[in-house]
């Protein structure tokens, strides 16, 4: 395999742009579709279920991640993914926003959530092979800037277009075009060597499985999987801003701003800064600290005033902290996976991390129905603090333990 020094290594901003479709399509579902369907009469719980369904493929994507490591090339998979995703988004633009159409929107959200996973996994493979060890936090931060920054920019911009253009399909069309344009940085990104040269697919898949087992047989890999499985800094409330904004008296423009420009800017800044911090203080330590700060932020928002200005300020602060969390997540994951079957290993950890996000989105919807917005935020904070405590106790109890990673040697 070529050494990273011999590769054409792009600036990490390229990963941010390449990750935009994954974030923008998520924002389109949880901001644009969520707000318009809520205004049409859908309940917060129904919108939470819609958001959860869009996340569901990301909890299982490790099952099809080996395709990225073993067939075609990462760049080809990326292009196929964004093309199909753009077509699916465009199709939703022609659907009427009515409560009786919720099953159709739910199916569309699932399809979009599934197809766009291939784009994200392709970028993760490219990133893992081109990033030096001491720069993994930086690369992780930039990639997550594209993820959550794209969620804010894509969702908010699409909602603004839907509300102000007077053309019902224009928001979906603009987002579809943006997904296709995000592929431009591929021109400057090195394509890593295939997992094996000319061997059969099943043999290559076997090697990927061995590589994956080697990850989960190390304490570093196990603890990375464990921390990502905990509901720590899940950011689930972000998925419900559009549905609960009315509790603060906020309207479409405020939701578009919080879920759009403001969210995009602060999430990008938070993810990048979080990645750099994790390179300096330790990846897991930074991730836990950011998770605790997110719990504190939820409590502040729960106790704050109920005005549109307070909603914009406190939701933006929450988004900033979640940016830190996501930057920490990618730093933890890149540290653990090494190279080899990078897409498969990255997405084992990523699939685990999306389970608490899916469950917490549903749980937040349940909590809102019983205790309102303040109770929902307090509930989310309590779960986050509990998760941080569980991880701290486990890490302390297993400190100093090591066990060898068995399997074939890793490439340099």
N, C-alpha and C positions, 0 to 999 in steps of 0.2 A: 504494500500500500504506500502511496506517496505520503511523504511527511508534510505536516501543515506548512512548514517553511517554504516548501516547493510549490504550494498552491497559490492561486490568486485569491487572497483573503480580502473580502469586502469589508468596508466599515459596517459596524453593527446596525446603522440606520437602514441598511438594505433589508434586514430581517424584520424591522418594524413595518416597512411598507408591504413586504410579502405576507405578513400576518394580518394585514388589514381586512381581507375578506372574512376571515374567521370572526373578527370582532364586529365588523360592520353588519354582518347578517344576524348575529346575536342581538345587536342593538336594534335592528329593524324589527325583530320579533318582540323584545321586551320593552321597547320604548314606543315605536310607531304603531305596530299592530295592537299592543296592549292598551295604549291611550285611546285609539280610535274605537276599539271594541268595548272598553269601559264606558266611553261616552255613548255607545250604542245600547248600553244596559247590562253588559257582562259584569259579574261580581269579581271582587278581588281574588277570591278562591279560584274562580274559573280562569282568571288571567294568570295566577300562580301556576295552575296546572298546564296552561299553554307554554309558559316559560320553562317549566320542568321538562315537558316533552321535547322541547328544542335542545335541552341539555342531555337528554337520555342517550343519544348516540355516542356522546363523548365519554360516557361511563363504560362503554363496551368497545371503544375503538381499538383497544389493544388486540382484539380478535382479528381485525383486518390490517393492522399495522405491518405485519410481515410482508404484505404485498409491496409496500414501499421499499423495503429492504431487499426484495428478491426478484421483482419483475420490473420491466420498463426502466425508466430512470426517474429520479426525484423531480427533475424539471418537467418531464412529460406528464407525470402524475399531477403535478401542480396545475398545468395548463388544462388538462381534462377536468379537474375538480372545479376550477373557477368558471370554466365555460358552462358546465352543467348547473352549478350553483346559481350563476347569473340567470340562466334560463328559468330556474325554479322561482327565483325572486321576482322576475318579470311576470311570471304567471299569476302570482298573488296580487299583483297590481290591478288586475282586472276583476277581482272578487268584490262583491258588495259587503260593506261592514255592517253585518247584522248578527244578532245573537244566535239565530238559527243556523248561521254559517260557521259557528265555532268548530264543529267537527272537521270541516274542510280546512279551516285555518290551522287546526291542530295537526292534521296530516301534512300540510304544506310545511309547517314549522319543523316537523320531524324529518321530512325529506331534505330540507335545507341544512338542518343540523347534521345529517348524515353525510351528504355530499361534500360539505366544506371541511370535514375532518381530514380528507385526503390532502387538501392543500396545506393544512397545518402540519400534518405528519411529514409531508415532503420538505417543508422548511426546517423542521426539527432535525431531519437527517442531514441536510446541507449544513446546518449550524453546528451540529455535534462534530462533524468531521473537519470543519474549517476553523474551530476556535481553540486557541491555546488554553492550557489549564488555568493560568493566572487571569484569564480574561473571561471566564465562563459566567461570572456574575454580571459583567457588563453586557455580554451578549444576551443573557437571559433577560436582563432588564429592558433592553431595546426591543426584544421580541414581544415581551408582554406589553410594552408600550403600544405596539401595533394591535394587540389583542383587545385590551380594555380601552385604549384610546380610540380604536376603531369602533368599539361598541358605542362610545359616547358620540363621536363625530357622525357615524353612520346613522344611528338611531335618531339623534336630535335633528340632523340635517334633513333626513327623510320625513320626519314629522313636520318640520317647518315647511317643507315643500308641499306636503299633503294639505296643510292648513291654509297656505297662502297662494298657491299656484292656480287653483281653480281647475286643474287637470288631474283627474283622479289617479291616472296611471303613471304620472310623471315621477313620483317619488321612487317607485319600484324600478322604473327605467334608469333613473340616475344612479341608483345603488348598483344595479346590474352592470352598468358601464364602469363604475368605480372599481368593482371587483375585477373586471378584465384588465383595467389599467394598472392594477397592483402587480401584475406580472412583469412589468418593465425591468425591475432590478435583477431579474434572472440573468440578464445579459452579462452582468458583472460578477456572478457567483460561480465558483468552481463546482463542477459536478464530481462528487466522490466516486472512487472506483466501486464497481459492483461488489456485492458480498462474496461472490465467487465468479471466476471467469466464464467457464463454459459448461459448468455442471448442471445437472437437471434440477428443476425447481424444488422437488421434494428433498434433495440432498442439501440445497441451500437453506430450505426451511428448517431442516434438522439442525444445521449450524446456528441458525438464528435462535432456535429453542435452547441450545446449549449455552449460547451467549446470555440469554435471558435468565437461565437457571444460575449461571455464575453471578449475576447481579444479586439475586435474592438469597444467595448463600454467603453474603458478606454482611457484616453489621452495618456498614455504610449504606448498602442498598436496602436492607430491611428497615432501618430507621428512617430512610427517605420515604419509603412506602408507607410506613406507620404514621409519620407526621402529616402526610398528605391525605391520609384516610380520616383524620380527625377534623371536626367542623371548626377549625381555627381560622378566623379571618375569612369566612366563606364569602362575605359580600353579598349574601342573598337578598338583602333589602334593596340593592341596586336594581334587581329584576322587577321590583314592584313600585319604583318611584312613580311611574306613569299611572298606576292604579290607585295609589294612596295620596297623590299630590293634592287632591281636593280637600283632604283633612287639614291642610294648611291654607286653603283658599287659593292655591296655585292653579293657573290655567294652562292652556296649550303652549303659549309662548314661554312660560317659566319652565315647563317640563322639557321643551325643546332645548332651552338654554342649559339647564342642569344636565340633561341627558345628551347634550350635544357639545357645543364649543367648550363650555366650562369643564364638563366631565372629560372631554378629550384632552384638553391642555393639562389639567391637573393629574390625570391618570398617566399620561405620557411622562410627565415630570416625576411622578411618584415611582413608577416602575423603573425608570432609568436610575434614579437616585437610590432606590432600594437595592438594585443589582450591585451598584458600586459599594454601598454600605456592607452588603453581605460578603464581598470580596475582602473586606477589611476586618470585620468583627466575627466572622464565621457564618456560614450559610444558614444552618439550622437555628442558631441563636438569633440571628437577625429575623428570620421567619417567625419565630415565636414572639419576639418583641413586637413586631408589626401586628401580629394577630391580637395581642393584648391591647395595643393602641386602638385597633378597630373596635374592640368591645367598649372601650372608654368613649369613643366617638359616638357609638350608638346610644349610650346612656346620656350623653350631652344632648343629642338630638331629641331623645324621649322627653327630657326635662325642659327643653327650650320652648320659646313662644311659638304660637300657631299663626304665623303670618306668611305671606308669600316670600317676603325677603328672608325670613328665618329659614324657610324651606330651601331656598336657593343657596344660602350660606352654609347651612349645616349638611345638606346633601352633598355639596361640593367638597366640604372637608372630609366627609365619609368616603367619597370617591377618591380623593387624594390618598388617604390611608390604604384603601384597597389596592391602589396602584403600587404602593410599597409592598404589600403582601404578595401580589402577583410577581413582582420582580424577585422577591425572595424565593417564591416557589420555583421559578425557572433556574435560579442559581443553585438551589438544593438539588434539583433534578439533573442538571448538566454535570454537577460534581459527582453524582452517584453513577451515571450511566457509562461514562467513558466513551468509547467509539464502538466498533463492531456493528452489531444490529441496532444502530442508534434509534431509528424510528420505533422499533418494537419496544425497546427498553424505556425510551422516553414516555411512550404512550401507556406502558404498564402503570407508571407513576401518575401520569396525567389522568388516566381512566379512574384510578383510585381517588384522585383529588376532586373529580367531578361528582363522585357519589355524595359526599357531604353537601356540595353545592345544590345538587338536585333535591336532596332530602330537606335541606334547610329552606329552600324556596317554598316547598310544599308546607313545611312546618311554619314558616312565617305567614303564609296565607291562612293556615289554621289558627294561629295565634291572633292574627288581626280580626278574624271573625268572632273571637271570644273576648279579647281585651282591647281592641282598637290599635291604632298606630303606635302609641306610647308603649303599651303592653307588648306589642310585637318586637319593638326595638330592645326593650329590657330583656325579653326572652332570648333574643339572639345574642345579646351581650353575655348573659349568664351561661349559655351554651359554650361560647367562645372561651370564657375564663376557665370553665370546667375542662375543656379540651387542652388548654395550655397546661393546666395542673397535671392532667393525666400524662402528657408527654414529658413534663419535667420529672415526674416521679419515675417513669419508665427509663428515661435517659440516665438518671442518677443510679438507679438500681442495676443497670447493665454497663455502667462505665468501666472501662478497662477490659471488657470482654472482647475477644477477637476470635474469628474462626476463618479458616482459609476458604477462598473461593475455588471450588473444584471445577474441572472442565478444561477445555482447550485454552492455551495461552492466548492473551489478548495481543492484537497487533499494536505496535508502538504508535 
